Amino acid sequence: MSGLLAFKHLKKNALQPTSSNWLRSLISLRFSHSLPFATVKAEEISGSKPAEVLNLVQGNWTRSSNWNTILDPLNGESFIKVSEVDENGIQPFVESLSKCPKHGLHNPFKAPERYLMLGDVTTKAAQKLSLPEVSHFFAKLIQRVAPKSYQQAFGEVYVTQKFLENFCGDQVRFLARSFAVPGNHLGQQSHGFRWPYGPVAVVTPFNFPLEIPVLQLMGALYMGNKPVLKVDSKVSIVMEQMLRLLHECGLPIEDVDFINSDGKTMNKLLMEAKPRMTLFTGSSRVAEKLALDLKGRIKLEDAGFDWKILGPDVQEEEYVAWVCDQDAYACSGQKCSAQSMLFMHENWSRSSLIQKLTSLAARRKLDDLTIGPVLTVTTEAMLDHMNNLLKIKGSKLLFGGEPLQNHSIPSIYGAIKPTAVFVPLEEILKDDNYELVTKEIFGPFQIVTEYKHDQLPLVLSALEKMHAHLTAAVVSNEPLFLQEVIGNSVNGTTYVGLRARTTGAPQNHWFGPAGDPLGAGIGTPEAIKLVWSCHREVIYDIGPLPHKWETPEST
C-alpha cells in the first residue's frame, strides 16, 4: 500500500477530529492546499511524492549534497528526504553563530524595539495557528511523522498556540523586567537585569515535533539570543514548516538557523561554534555526554522514568483507570512524562483497577493510532526486556506482551500491544533487580507493583534511588498522605490529588525536572528566564561626593 493510500485509509479514524469538530475538518481539507507558507501537503506525502526538508543558515534556505531518506512509520515507504549537513558543511553555521555577540541580538540596553517586534510576531503566529486550516495542517503533519491519535496531535498544536497567545504584545518585554535596590548613599542604586547568552543552540527530540521546539525556540528569541535549532530528522519537516510560518509573521529570516544532521555532526558544530548555552531535550546518555563536552554550559530535560502512587483512598475507579491508561499508553508511551511505574496501595489491588486497565488497553488499535509505531525501540528489544523482567521472582504479565498484528510498520521501529508487567515491591528494591526494573522503555510499557499499608517507606526508598526526576503523580485526597510523599520526593512536575496524572505539559504551568542544577523548564515565564537568560547586576554610583571630601589614608 502506498503512503498516500495508507494515509487515506487511516483518515477516517485516526486523522478525523471528534464529531463536534467535523466542520473545521472540512474547512481544513478545503484550505490546506492554499496555505501560503507551506511547501508540503501533509495528506499527499508518499513514496511516489516525497517531501523535502531544507536547512536554513544566514538567512538562506539551502540544500546539501547528503539526503537522509525517512521511512514512513506506517508502511516503510521512503516518503521524506531530509537535506542533512555533514561534518564538512558546518562552517556556515559556525560563522553565523560567531556573528552574534555575547550580549545578544537585544537586551534591556540594546535594540529594545526587538522585544516589541517579537511580541508582534508572536501575536500574528498565535492568530495564524488558531485558524482551523493551519492547526489541522500541523496536526496532520505531526501524525505523518510521529504517528499518534488525532486528538493527541491536535493537542500538541493547541498547547503551542496557547503558549504563543501567552506572549503576545508587551509580554515579551515583561520577561526582561528588572528590579532596583537602594544603595548606601545618594546616587547609588543596584539594578538587576535578565541578560541573554548570545549565540545558543536548541536540540529537540522526535516525540513532540512542534511543541517542544517552538516553546524553547521562542523563549530563546524573546530573551535576546541567536539560536541554531536541530530537531530529530525523522520529524524535522514539522518545524521547517513552522519556521516558514514565523517568517511570514515577520520573524527576520536571519534570526534563527535550522540544521538537519546526525548526532556526530551536531556535536562537532557545538564544539566548534561554542554556543554560550545549549538546551537539550532527549536521552540521558546523550545529555551526560553533552554536559561534559560543553563544560556545563547546558540545560537538560532528559529521560523520565515517571512514577505514580495510588494512595489508600479508593474512589472514582473508572476515572483513575482511564487516566492511568492515558498516562502509560497515549502516543504509544512515547512521552518523557509517560507513566513508567505504578505503585498501587493494597486497597487498589482489591479493586477492579487492573481489570479496567486491561479493558482500556485492549481498546487501543492501530486503525486510529491510539497505539502505533515506536520510533526508538524495536519490537524485539521491548519483548526481550519484558522476558527479562518475567525472570524476577513473583513477576507476571498483566496484559499485552505481544507484537501488533496485521500491519506494515517497518522492522526498524517497534510495534507491540500496550503492556504491563507486575513486579513485587521487595524484588524491585533488590540491587540485582533495580536497574533492570527502572530501565526506561520509550514505548507502551509500564511496571506495576503493590505496597501494603505499612510499606510506604519502601516506596519512598524506591523513589529515592531513581536518577530521573521529571514528572510524578500521587493519586489521593488524603492530606497527610500527600504531605508525606511530596515531602520525601523531588520530581519537578508533580501532580497530586484524585485527578493527578503524570502526562500533560500544558502552557500554563512549569514542566521540567528538579534536583539537578542543569535541569531545564519549558512553557512559563519562569522557565524562559531560567533557561534562556542569566542575571546581570548594574550598579549606578553617580554621586555627588560628600561635601569637602578628601583622599583618605590607604587601606
N, C-alpha and C positions, 0 to 999 in steps of 0.2 A: 504494500500500500504506500503511495507517495505521501510525502509530508503534508501536502495540501489536502489530500483526501482524508488522511488520518486526522488532520485538524478539523475538517468539516464533520467528520464522524463524531468527534468529541464535542463539537459546538453545541449540539442540542442539550447536553447535560453540563459538562464542565465549564463551558465558556459562556453559558447563559446566566444572566443575573436572576435574582429572585423575581417572582411574577409581578411584584409591585414596581419593579424597575424595567418592565418589558418595553415601555415606550422609549426610555432612554437608550435601551439596547438597539432599538430600531433606528433611532436618531444616529447612534454610533455607526451603524452599518452604512447609513446614508452619507455620513460626512467624513468617515475615517480615511477615505481616499483623497480628501482635499485639504489635509492639514498642511499649511504652508511650510512648517518647519521640518516635517517628516520626510525622510528619504527612503523609508520602507513602508510596506503594508503588512502588518503583523499576520493577517489571515492568509497571506499569499506566499509567505516564505516557505520554500520547499527545496528538495534536491534538484528539481528542474528549474527553480527560480531562486537561487541562493542570495541572501543579503550579504552586504559588505560592511565592515566596520573599519573606520579610518582612525588615524592619530591626529592630535591637534597640538601644535607647538609653535610658539612665537607668532600666534595669530593666524596660522595656516593649517588647513586640513591636509594631511599628507598620507601617501601610501608608502609602504616599504616593499622590498623585494621578497619578503617572507610572509607567507599566508598560512595561518593556522586554521584548519578545517574543523568546525564544530559539528558534532553529530547530534541530530535531533534526538532528545532523550526518550521520545516515544516510539521511534521506529528505526533509528540508526542511520537515517539519510544524512548526507553532508549538506546541511541547509544554511550554514553561515560561514563566511570566510572573513577571518579577522587578520587585518594587516598588523603583524607583530614586529616590533623593533628588536633587533638582536644587539649583542654587546658592542658591535661596531657602529651602531646607529644612535647611541645615546647622547652624542656630543651636543646636538641642538637643544636637547632638554637640559643638559648641564649648563649650557650657556644661558638659556632662558632663566633658570633659577638664579644664576650668578648675577643677573642684571637687577635683581630685586635686593635692595639694601636691607640690613638687619632691622632698620626702623620701619620697614614695611612700605606698602603702597600708600597707606594713610595711617594716621594716628591723631590723637587729640590736638597736636600742634602742626600737623601737616595734611594738606588736602582734605579738610573735614567735609567738603562737599561730596566726597565719595560715600560717606555714611548715608547722605540723602539719596544719592544715586542708587545705592544698593537697596535702600528702602523702597524706591520706586520700582526697581527691577523685581523685587520680591512681591510687591503688590500686583504687578502685571502677571507674574508667573502663577501666583495663587489664583488669580481670576481665570487664567487660561486652563489651569489644571482642574478647576471646578466645572469646566464645560463638559457635558456628557461625552461628546465625541473625543475629547482629549483624554479624559480619565479612562474611558473604555479602551482607547488605543493603547495606553500604557499597561492596563490590566491584562489585555490580550498578549501584549509583547512579553510581559513577565511570564505568563503561562507558557509561552512557546519555549522559553529557555530554562525556566525553573518551575516545572510543572507543579501546580498546586490548584486547589479549587478556585472557582471564580471569586467566591466570597473572600478567600484569603488574599488573592492577588489584588482585588479591588480595595481591600482593607489597607494594603500597603500604600496604594495610591492616595487613599483618603487621608491617612496619617501624614503623608508627605505634604498634601495640600493644606491641611490644618496647620502644620508647622510653618509653612510659608505665610499663612494668614497671621500667625502669631508675631511675625517680624516685618510686618508692613510699615510703611511710613517712618515715623520717628523711632520705632522700636529698635532699629539698628544702632542709632547713635546712643540710645539709652543703655545699650550694652557697654558702652565706653564711659559710663558715668563715673566721675571722680569724687574724691572727698578731700576736705581740708581740715587741719588741726591747728589751733592757735600755737604760736611759738613761745619762746622765753622772753622776748622783748619786742618792742614796737618795730614793725616792719618785717617780722619773721613769721612765716607760715609754712607748714609742710603739706604738700598735696600728693595724694596717691592716685595713680593713673593705671588703666589697663593698657598694656603695650603689646603690639604684635611681635611675632618672631621674625617676620620677613619671609624668606623662602621656606616653604613647608611641603610635606608630602602626605597624601591620603591614600591608604591601601585598604580596599574593602573586599569582602568575600562574595560568594555566589548566591547565598540564600535569600537576601533581600536586595535585589539588583537596583532598586530605585531608592528606597527609604534610607538605608544606611549611607550611601554615598552622597545623596542630596543633603541630608541633615548635617553631615560632617563638612562637606564642601562649603556650604553656605555659611556655616559657623566660622570656618577659616577665613572666608572672604570678608564677612562682617567685621572681624577684628583687625583687618588691615593686611592680611598675609597674601602671598602669591603661591598658590598650591599647584603641584603636579598630582594628578589623580590617576590611580591604577585600580581598575576593577577586574575581578576574575574574568578571563577571556571568554569563558563559557556564557557569560551573561552581559558582557560589556556593551552590547548593542543597545540595551535599555538606557544606559547613562549617556551613550553617544547621542541618542535622540533627545534626551533631556537637556543636554548641553546646547543643542541646536535650538530648543525651545527657549532656553535662557538668553541666548544671543538675540533671538527675535524680540525678547522682552527688554533688551537694552544692555545686557551684560557685555562689557567690552571683550571682544574675542581673544585678546591677548592676556586677559586676567587669569585664565586657567589653562594649563597644559594637560593633555589627556593622552596617556600612553598605554598601548597594549604590548605586553611582553610576557615572557616566562619569569619565574621567580628569580632565577640566577641573574638575568639581565637587570631586573628591577633592583636587586641587591647591589649590583655594580653601580647603577645610577645613584642610589642612595649614598654609596661610599665615595663616589667622585663629586657629586653635587653638594654633599654635606648640608642637607636642609637643617634649619635650626630646630625644627620639630617635625616628627612623623607620627601620624595617627595610624595604628594598625588594628584592624578587626579581622580575626581569623584564628588559626590553630595555635595552641600553646607552644608547640615545638618551634614554629617559625617566630613566634613572639619572643621567645627566650633568646634565639639567635640574634634577632634584630636589636634587642636590648643591649647585648654585648657589642655588636658591630657598631651601633650608633652611640655607644658610651652613655646610655641612659637618656638621650635626647628623644624620647618616645613616650607616647601614651598608648595603652593597650586595652582592648576589650576582646579578650581571647576566650578560650573554651569555657563552657559552663556545664559542669555535672550538677544539675539543679535538683534540689530535693523538695518534697512536700511531706508535711507531717499532718496526719489526721488525728485530732485530739480526742478526748474521751467522750465528748458530747455528740452523739449520733443524731443527726437531723437532716431533713431535706436530701435523702439518699439519691433521688433521681438527679437532682441538680448537681450535687457533688460528684457523682459518677460522670455526668456529662462534661463537667469542667476537667476532670482527670483525663478523660478521653481526648478532649481538645488539646490539653497541655502536652500530652505524650505523643499524639499522632497527627495533629494538624500539620500541614506542609510535610507530611511523611516524616515527622520528627526532626526536620532539618531547621530547627531554630536553636540559637545559642541559649535560649531560655526554656527549651523543652524539658518536660518533667522526666528526669532520668532515674529517680529513685523515690518510691512511695513508702513511707512509714505509716502503717495502719495501727492504731490503738486496737487492743483486743476486742473492744466493743464494736468496732467497724468490721472486724473479721467475722463476727457473728451476724452481721447484717447481710443484706443482699448485694453489697457493693461489687464483689468480684463477679457475680452473675451478671450484674448490669454492665460492668466494664466489658465483659466478654461479648455481650449482645451488641453494645455500641461499636466495638472494634469490628465485629462481623458486618456492620452496615457499610463500612468503608470499601469503596470499589474504584477500580481504575477508570471506569467509564466517566465518572465526574471528578476525577483527580483528587478525591478525598484520601486516596492512597496512590502513590505513584513512584517514579524513579528516585533512587537515592544517588546523588551525583558524586559522592566522595567515598563511598564504602560499597564494595561489591556484595552480591548475594552470598557468595561463598564465605567472605570474611565475617559477615553478620551471623551466619549459621554456625561457623566454627566457634565464634565467641559464645554463642548460646550453648553449644555442646560442651565447651569447657566449663561454663557455669553449672551445667547439669551434673558435672562430676563432683560438685561440692555436696557434702553430706546434708541430706534433708531438703535439697533444692528440687524444684519441679517446674514443669512448663504449665503456665496457667492458660494461655491461649496463643495462637499464632504459631510461629516457628516453622513456617513453610514458605517456599517461594511462591510468588504470584504466578498464576497460570494464564494461558491464552493471551499473550502479549508479544510485542516486538521490541521491547526495551533492550538496547544493546548490552552485551555482557560486561562492558567496562563500567556500567552502572549497577546499582543494586535494586532488587525488586522482591520484597518479602511482605507477608501479611503482618499487620500490627501484632507485636509480640510482647509478652510479659513473662518474666521468669521470677518465681518465688525463691528467695534465699533466706534461711533463718538468720536472725539478727546476730546470734552468738557466733555463727560461722563468718558473717561479714567482717566482724571485728578481729578475726584472726589474721596475723601478719601475712600468712601464706595466701590468704584469700582476698585481702582488702584491695590490693592494687588491681586484681582482675575484676572484682565486682564493681569498682568505681571507675573502670575504663569507659570513657565517653564513646558511645556509638552514635554517630550523627545520622540517625535513621529512626524508623518506627520501633523503638526498642526501649523497654524500661525494666528496672528491678523493683520487685515488690517484697516487702518484709513486714513482720508483725512485732509489736512490742507489748509487754504486759504493763499493768498499771504502775508497777514499781520499777520499770525498766527505762524510764525517760532518761536517766543519767547515761545509760548505754547508747541511746540515740544521740544524745548531745556529744558523747565521746566520738561517735562515728562522724558527726559533722565537723568536729574539731580537727580530725585527721585529713579532711578534704583539702585539696590545693586550689580549686576554683571556687570563687565566691560571687557569682553573678546574681542569679535570682533564686528565690525560695518562696514557699507558701506554708502557712500554718493555718489549717482549716479548723477553727474552733472559735466559739464566742465566750469561752471561759477566761476572764481577765487574768487570773493568776497563772493559768497555763500559758497564755500568750506571753505574759511577763517573763516567765521562766525561760521560754525558748528564745525570745527576742534578746534577752539579756545575756544569753550564752551562745550566740551565733553572730555571724558577721556579714552575710550576703548583702550586697549593695542595694539590691532592689527586692524587698521582701514584702509580700502581700500577706495580710493576716485577717482573720475573721471567717465567717461562714462562706463567703463568696471568694475567698482567696484563690489565686491562680499562680502559676509560675510564668506563663507566657503573656505576651501583650506588652508592646513597647510604644505606647501612645505618645503624643507630643506634649501631653500636659503634666508629665512628671519625669523626674530623673530616671534614666536607665543606664546602669553600669555597675561594675564590680566594686567591692570595698575591700579593705585590708591590704591594699597594695599601693604604694606611693606612685606607681606608674599607671594606675587604673584610670581609664577614660570614662567620661559620661557622654550622653547624647540627648539632644532634643530641647533642653531647657536653657534659660539664660545662664544659670549657674554652671551647667555643663560646658556651654560655649566659652565662657570666660575662663574656666579651669583649663580646658584643653587648648584653646587657641590664643591665649594671651598670658602675659606674665605681669607681675606688679612692678611698676616704676615709681619711685618717690622723687619728687622735685621739691626742694626746699628753697623758698624765696627768703632772702635776707637783705632787704634793700635799704635798711637804715630808717631813721637817721642815727648817727653816732651819739652817744651820751654827750651832754654839754661839757666842754673843756676836757675832752678825752685826751689822755696822754699814753705814750707807749709804756706798758708795764714791764716789770722785770721778767727775764726769761724763765721758763718753767720746763 
